Amino acid sequence: MSSPALNTPLAAAAVDAAERHLRDTLAIAIGHAPPHAALIVHDTRTELNLALTEAYRRVVPDARFIDFDAVSPDDVLAAFAQLAAGDLVVLVQSTSFRLEAFRIRIELFKRGLKVIEHVHLARMPGVQGLHYIESLAYDPAYYRGVGHALKARIDGASHGMVDSGDGAQLVFGSKFEAAKLNIGDYTGMNNIGGQFPLGEVFTEARDLEAVNGRARIFVFGDTSFHVNQPAVPVTIVVEKGRVVGAENSTPEFDNMLAIIRAHEGDVWLRELGFGMNRAFSRTRLVDDIGTYERMCGIHLSLGAKHGVYTKPQFKRKDARYHVDVFAVTDGVYLDGQQVYADGAWQP
């Protein structure tokens, strides 16, 4: 994608790939079809935005397209108001669209609308845009088959372990919270859609203090929500669910820990994320941390905040931080059985 005109062979191939992936996503995952309407709200600030918008023009040619920068917020709200339950809204955003107090995705879900959000695309220039497009590929046999199998293994496990190599093992010595799925299967769910790309199963220990050991962190989210990749993985030391040390640390990682401690006291380890998206790996990254979170491997969260699982020791108003960190993943074990090896899930 080397020019806004999208007239180079690379750009043409990228749009063709995006078209294939989005066609599968809308048909299989989202279940969008006539007579339901579609509204695509986009901007034109980046090549990736232009490529995705063009792909949507091919996939849903009857959709209404609105350039967010060319109209007023009231125009966008009026377009939302014209939609009926079951219709589709797609948001293709260089950053993240703001409509004053209107929380776009939440409000659209309340109206029974299907929603696809592509956010922070400006953080993924050049070849990263190609990685992002690849991450939109929807393989239902993989996502649904492996995703549900992982959930079944997690929900039934009494303990688990993440092996980060070099002797670093992080042990989860309790059962897990019921795992949540982000795999493009919305059966039985209130809302259809969300932030893309897809590909994650996540949980956390029921007893957070039963988490102990070490994990080698090769990427973490910095204060601007960008990927930060230390030259050498930082080894975190976890005791009773809290990060009590960081070996081979960097000033940026130390600063992140200091910010959490300043507001929350301890640095808790909460989320255990099983990323499934094969477009991203330890060596194939994008700068946006929210997108890279789907990376095929294990990610964890540092800080007391987690909007899905409630724990008695945390009050929502006091839990401020949820920082994604990514562990070198040599192996993942549930009840002693290996479910991740050689860069792939094998549940």
ZIKARA-V239335 format. One record per pair of residues at least 24 apart in sequence whose C-alpha atoms are under 7 Angstrom apart, sorted by sequence separation. I is the first residue (numbers start at 0). J is the second residue. D is the distance in whole Angstrom. If there is no record, write none. Layout:
I/J/D ; I/J/D
This chain:
38/62/6 ; 39/63/6 ; 40/64/6 ; 41/65/6 ; 42/66/5 ; 94/118/6 ; 95/119/6 ; 154/178/6 ; 178/202/5 ; 212/236/6 ; 213/237/6 ; 241/265/6 ; 242/266/5 ; 273/297/5 ; 299/323/6 ; 300/324/6 ; 37/62/5 ; 38/63/5 ; 39/64/5 ; 40/65/5 ; 41/66/5 ; 42/67/6 ; 87/112/6 ; 88/113/6 ; 89/114/6 ; 90/115/6 ; 91/116/6 ; 92/117/6 ; 93/118/6 ; 94/119/4 ; 153/178/7 ; 177/202/6 ; 212/237/5 ; 241/266/5 ; 242/267/6 ; 272/297/6 ; 273/298/7 ; 298/323/7 ; 299/324/5 ; 36/62/7 ; 37/63/6 ; 38/64/6 ; 39/65/6 ; 40/66/6 ; 41/67/6 ; 42/68/6 ; 72/98/6 ; 84/110/6 ; 85/111/6 ; 86/112/5 ; 87/113/5 ; 88/114/5 ; 89/115/5 ; 90/116/5 ; 91/117/5 ; 92/118/5 ; 93/119/5 ; 94/120/6 ; 176/202/6 ; 211/237/5 ; 212/238/7 ; 241/267/4 ; 242/268/7 ; 272/298/5 ; 298/324/6 ; 299/325/6 ; 40/67/6 ; 84/111/4 ; 85/112/5 ; 86/113/6 ; 87/114/6 ; 88/115/6 ; 89/116/6 ; 90/117/6 ; 91/118/7 ; 92/119/6 ; 93/120/5 ; 94/121/6 ; 175/202/6 ; 176/203/6 ; 211/238/5 ; 240/267/6 ; 241/268/6 ; 271/298/6 ; 272/299/6 ; 298/325/4 ; 84/112/5 ; 85/113/6 ; 92/120/6 ; 93/121/5 ; 150/178/6 ; 175/203/6 ; 176/204/6 ; 210/238/7 ; 211/239/6 ; 240/268/6 ; 271/299/5 ; 297/325/6 ; 298/326/6 ; 175/204/4 ; 176/205/5 ; 210/239/6 ; 211/240/6 ; 270/299/5 ; 297/326/6 ; 174/204/6 ; 175/205/5 ; 209/239/6 ; 210/240/5 ; 269/299/7 ; 270/300/5 ; 173/204/6 ; 174/205/6 ; 208/239/4 ; 209/240/6 ; 269/300/5 ; 297/328/6 ; 173/205/6 ; 208/240/4 ; 268/300/6 ; 269/301/6 ; 296/328/6 ; 171/204/7 ; 173/206/6 ; 207/240/5 ; 268/301/5 ; 17/51/6 ; 146/180/7 ; 267/301/6 ; 268/302/6 ; 269/303/7 ; 266/301/6 ; 267/302/5 ; 14/50/5 ; 18/54/5 ; 22/58/6 ; 146/182/7 ; 173/209/6 ; 266/302/5 ; 267/303/6 ; 14/51/7 ; 17/54/6 ; 18/55/7 ; 172/209/5 ; 171/209/6 ; 172/210/6 ; 14/53/7 ; 18/57/7 ; 143/182/6 ; 171/210/5 ; 14/54/6 ; 18/58/6 ; 142/182/5 ; 170/210/6 ; 171/211/7 ; 143/184/7 ; 170/211/5 ; 169/211/6 ; 170/212/6 ; 3/46/5 ; 48/91/6 ; 169/212/4 ; 259/302/6 ; 2/46/7 ; 48/92/7 ; 168/212/6 ; 169/213/5 ; 48/93/7 ; 168/213/5 ; 169/214/6 ; 0/46/6 ; 167/213/5 ; 168/214/6 ; 167/214/5 ; 45/93/7 ; 167/215/7 ; 37/86/6 ; 38/87/6 ; 39/88/6 ; 40/89/6 ; 41/90/6 ; 42/91/7 ; 44/93/6 ; 35/85/7 ; 36/86/5 ; 37/87/5 ; 38/88/5 ; 39/89/5 ; 40/90/5 ; 41/91/5 ; 42/92/6 ; 150/200/7 ; 35/86/5 ; 36/87/6 ; 37/88/6 ; 38/89/6 ; 39/90/6 ; 40/91/6 ; 41/92/6 ; 42/93/7 ; 163/214/6 ; 163/215/6 ; 146/200/7 ; 263/318/7 ; 142/198/7 ; 226/286/5 ; 135/196/5 ; 225/286/5 ; 226/287/6 ; 259/320/7 ; 134/196/6 ; 207/269/7 ; 225/287/5 ; 226/288/5 ; 224/287/7 ; 225/288/5 ; 224/288/6 ; 203/269/6 ; 203/270/5 ; 202/270/6 ; 203/271/5 ; 220/288/6 ; 201/270/7 ; 202/271/5 ; 201/271/6 ; 202/272/6 ; 201/272/4 ; 48/120/7 ; 200/272/6 ; 201/273/6 ; 47/120/7 ; 199/272/7 ; 200/273/5 ; 199/273/6 ; 200/274/7 ; 199/274/5 ; 45/121/6 ; 198/274/6 ; 199/275/5 ; 114/191/7 ; 115/192/5 ; 116/193/6 ; 117/194/6 ; 198/275/5 ; 113/191/5 ; 114/192/5 ; 115/193/5 ; 116/194/5 ; 117/195/6 ; 198/276/5 ; 113/192/6 ; 114/193/6 ; 115/194/6 ; 116/195/6 ; 197/276/7 ; 115/195/7 ; 47/128/6 ; 108/190/6 ; 196/290/7 ; 199/293/6 ; 198/293/6 ; 197/293/7 ; 220/322/6 ; 220/323/6 ; 219/323/6 ; 220/324/6 ; 219/324/4 ; 218/324/6 ; 219/325/6 ; 218/325/5 ; 216/324/6 ; 217/325/6 ; 216/325/5 ; 217/326/6 ; 216/326/5 ; 217/327/6 ; 215/326/5 ; 216/327/6 ; 214/326/6 ; 215/327/6 ; 24/137/6 ; 21/135/7 ; 23/137/6 ; 17/132/6 ; 20/135/6 ; 13/129/7 ; 20/136/5 ; 20/137/6 ; 0/125/7 ; 134/276/6 ; 134/278/5 ; 133/278/6 ; 130/278/6 ; 28/183/5 ; 28/184/6 ; 127/285/5 ; 29/191/7 ; 123/285/6 ; 29/192/7 ; 123/286/6 ; 163/326/7 ; 122/286/6 ; 123/287/7 ; 163/327/5 ; 122/287/6 ; 163/328/5 ; 164/329/6 ; 162/328/6 ; 163/329/5 ; 161/328/7 ; 162/329/6 ; 119/287/7 ; 162/330/5 ; 161/330/6 ; 162/331/6 ; 161/331/5 ; 160/331/6 ; 161/332/6 ; 160/332/5 ; 159/332/5 ; 160/333/7 ; 159/333/4 ; 158/333/6 ; 159/334/6 ; 158/334/5 ; 156/333/6 ; 157/334/6 ; 156/334/6 ; 149/346/6 ; 148/346/6 ; 145/346/7
